[in-house]
Amino acid sequence: MSNNSTLISSSVIALSGISFGTSGARGLVTQFTPDVCAAFSLAFIAGIQRNFAFAQVAIAIDNRPSSYAIAMACAAALKQVGIEVIYYGVVPTPALAYVAQEDGIPAIMVTGSHIPFDRNGLKFYRPDGEISKADEHVINNEKVEFTNLSTLTELTVNDRAAEEYITRYTSLFDAPWLTGKRIGIYEHSSAGRDLYYRIFEHLGAEIIALERTDHFVPIDTEAVSEEDTLKAINWSKQHNLDAVFSTDGDGDRPLISDENGNWLRGDILGLLSADALNIEALAIPVSCNTAIEKSNKFKCVKRTKIGSPYVISEFANLKTKFNSVAGFEANGGFLLGSDVQVNGQLLKALPTRDAILPAIMLLAAAGERSISTLVNTLPQRFTYSDRIQNFATEKSLEIIGQGKLDPVKFLTRLKFNNVSINSVDETDGLRITLVDDSIVHFRPSGNAPELRCYAEGFDQILAKQCVTQCLENIRKL
């Protein structure tokens, strides 16, 4: 290819092997060549220039080894078309989204979230928030001509996104109300690891830094490893902690434990946080725990397909009928769909996944009580989830398709006894509710070649056994 080759964005994207998942474009690091990064960036900009006027684009990255080079390629492409790039360095995705929203400019986050480090991704934000599924379609099909990138230049870090994000939460409180609390921060390679301790310390907590790593750690907050489960329990005992806090790689999904080091499920965290924020109406994915409805804490709960774009699209409907609107996912990411008041202070809407807001509101809701005491006030419904990694999406769809055709036969093949089904939900994958009110749910991951399985019931051990049994038998199918 010559240095002056003219390329068409839609053709480059189509040949790249990269596709949009539940949140953002994902693929192997080797597929994110400079020209592919340019194609995505320029198609994104061309699509939204029809509705928005801007001269700048904000870019930030996670701590993956490949992220900086991808950011340089995106920035170089934008400079080709006269767009000024503001580079915020390594910050959580919601920090980038927030500062871009405040400035009324688009943003690109280079992150693969929780997927393995040999993969990466791009998340796109319009000046008014996260892109929709319709915007993804536009990006894939936009025909922007550009010349291939020959040189990439170093980027200078602007600290404003980090500082604005910290102020967003510290400004809500005029007293250090976490005084006396000990919070462990499991830092690993999280994009927000240099910001979180500043927020919690400002609120009065004593911080114990735990296990910062130089290598990238792909933590999935929805399928926490046995190793990370034991770490939190041991840290809580060793340091006498009130909570352990962590996030996934790009800081938009939280992990927070109770005082015993037991990680809270993301949807239970979301339920408690939304209640503490006095939210009237919720949009949540179909995979979330039914304790949300059974708690009777909200005027309206709408269930959607899995992925933040689906949750966000439901906000528009809910805001016509309710004063305060939010959403969250089973992975813990909390999306604030409307402005709310906290301690008499205005907290502006941030309709993208955030990890720090639900953690702060959980601690505020607990007050002087332990977190486990607060959790125990909820209807006792337990969920567990796991996945088969490196499992082709086509294979997942074929297996789930068999289940949809004959759910009873499908569950029998997975070694369920005396199958009796109450209802079947095909909103996203296959979600089966049995007559004993237990639930099992299968779907292919939207971000990686994985088959995910979720179970819900009245007993934590049985929920885990159900998922283990399902995945073991699916491997044999």
Secondary structure as GFF3:
##gff-version 3
##sequence-region A 1 477
A	DSSP	beta_strand	6	8	.	.	.	ID=ss1
A	DSSP	alpha_helix	9	16	.	.	.	ID=ss2
A	DSSP	beta_strand	19	20	.	.	.	ID=ss3
A	DSSP	beta_strand	25	28	.	.	.	ID=ss4
A	DSSP	three_ten_helix	29	31	.	.	.	ID=ss5
A	DSSP	alpha_helix	34	48	.	.	.	ID=ss6
A	DSSP	beta_strand	56	61	.	.	.	ID=ss7
A	DSSP	alpha_helix	67	80	.	.	.	ID=ss8
A	DSSP	beta_strand	84	90	.	.	.	ID=ss9
A	DSSP	alpha_helix	93	103	.	.	.	ID=ss10
A	DSSP	beta_strand	107	110	.	.	.	ID=ss11
A	DSSP	beta_strand	119	126	.	.	.	ID=ss12
A	DSSP	beta_strand	129	130	.	.	.	ID=ss13
A	DSSP	alpha_helix	133	141	.	.	.	ID=ss14
A	DSSP	beta_strand	145	147	.	.	.	ID=ss15
A	DSSP	alpha_helix	160	170	.	.	.	ID=ss16
A	DSSP	beta_strand	182	188	.	.	.	ID=ss17
A	DSSP	alpha_helix	196	202	.	.	.	ID=ss18
A	DSSP	beta_strand	206	212	.	.	.	ID=ss19
A	DSSP	alpha_helix	226	239	.	.	.	ID=ss20
A	DSSP	beta_strand	243	247	.	.	.	ID=ss21
A	DSSP	beta_strand	254	256	.	.	.	ID=ss22
A	DSSP	alpha_helix	266	276	.	.	.	ID=ss23
A	DSSP	beta_strand	281	285	.	.	.	ID=ss24
A	DSSP	alpha_helix	291	294	.	.	.	ID=ss25
A	DSSP	beta_strand	300	304	.	.	.	ID=ss26
A	DSSP	alpha_helix	308	319	.	.	.	ID=ss27
A	DSSP	beta_strand	325	328	.	.	.	ID=ss28
A	DSSP	beta_strand	334	336	.	.	.	ID=ss29
A	DSSP	beta_strand	340	342	.	.	.	ID=ss30
A	DSSP	beta_strand	345	347	.	.	.	ID=ss31
A	DSSP	beta_strand	350	354	.	.	.	ID=ss32
A	DSSP	alpha_helix	356	366	.	.	.	ID=ss33
A	DSSP	alpha_helix	371	375	.	.	.	ID=ss34
A	DSSP	beta_strand	382	388	.	.	.	ID=ss35
A	DSSP	alpha_helix	393	405	.	.	.	ID=ss36
A	DSSP	alpha_helix	407	413	.	.	.	ID=ss37
A	DSSP	beta_strand	421	425	.	.	.	ID=ss38
A	DSSP	beta_strand	430	434	.	.	.	ID=ss39
A	DSSP	beta_strand	439	444	.	.	.	ID=ss40
A	DSSP	beta_strand	451	457	.	.	.	ID=ss41
A	DSSP	alpha_helix	460	476	.	.	.	ID=ss42
###
